[in-house]
């Protein structure tokens, strides 16, 4: 069983321990010049104890500034304490209480069970115990000690940071709710909503010096003067005639009757290939005009 231990207001026992170098240290001597903070841990070089020790290491200067010297104490051998101190760069002395005399007197450990309560005590200069924090955790031990001596504003800072974050988040939410909806994009000037945007620009429009047919997008004219791309469905002109009208042949309309005389006189005549006259007329002229024709090469007119 643990001894009943000490409480705030009691005087620290007049007991001794051994530091990491093997030197005997009296507790009363430790409080002769300054106040002290002693933290207690179950076993050196274990994760939780290392976390606790490093916390006091990191805040060592803060404790010294406030008028307190830091010490660590456990039942580990001095050699083990030295190894651990060196490995973790602990800036304070470690005390060994292998017989559990100090631990039992403070009510923080028992030799028969080899149990040690993780904790800390704060003793003011002269030996009066002003704080006993048992049990404690690896992380909150140093925080509680700093807060007790008035040197820790961690919790207040965390509270302020949390409040500021909440205020910022609330402001952001309010701004998001109050923000107007984004304006809808306007339709191009002169265009009905939903109609395609105009793509023609000033550069695309034909200038006064350009011919209408040269303007971008205008159909090109063919040699006949008509647009190459006539309106869909419109009939193309053929030879200048109206669509659907029969083509002219030799100036006469198809189907118009020829003169009867021409049809009766020349309709069945064969054409003489040499003079272009019908053969019958050619023969007739030969018989009437040239009766005296001689042999080949003789001029029938006698000339």
TAQUIMO-V159509 format. One record per backbone hydrogen bond with DSSP energy under -0.5 kcal/mol. NH is the residue of the N-H (numbers start at 1). CO is the residue of the C=O. If there is no record, write none. Layout:
BEGIN
nh=[NH;NH]
co=[CO;CO]
END
This chain:
BEGIN
nh=[6;9;10;12;15;17;18;19;20;22;25;27;30;31;32;34;35;36;37;38;39;39;40;41;46;50;51;52;53;54;55;56;57;58;59;60;63;64;65;66;67;68;69;71;72;73;74;81;82;83;84;85;86;87;88;89;90;93;95;96;97;100;104;105;106;107;107;108;109;110;114;115;117;118;119;120;121;122;123;124;126;127;129;130;131;133;134;135;136;141;143;144;145;146;147;148;149;150;151;152;153;157;158;159;160;161;162;163;164;165;166;167;168;169;170;171;172;173;174;175;176;177;178;179;191;195;204;205;205;210;214;215;215;216;218;222;225;228;230;234;238;239;241;245;249;252;256;263;264;265;266;267;267;269;272;273;276;279;282;283;284;285;286;287;288;289;290;290;293;298;300;302]
co=[106;129;7;127;13;25;96;23;94;19;17;15;26;27;29;30;67;123;69;121;37;71;119;73;43;46;47;48;49;50;51;52;53;54;55;57;59;60;61;62;64;63;35;37;93;39;95;77;78;79;80;81;82;83;84;86;85;70;72;18;74;97;100;101;102;103;104;103;103;115;110;110;108;116;40;133;38;131;36;128;31;124;10;122;122;120;132;118;118;137;139;140;141;142;143;144;145;147;146;146;151;153;154;155;156;157;158;159;160;161;162;163;164;165;166;167;168;169;170;171;172;173;174;175;188;192;201;201;202;207;211;211;212;204;215;226;222;220;228;231;241;237;238;242;252;249;253;259;260;261;262;262;263;266;277;271;272;270;278;279;280;281;282;283;284;285;285;286;290;295;298;299]
END
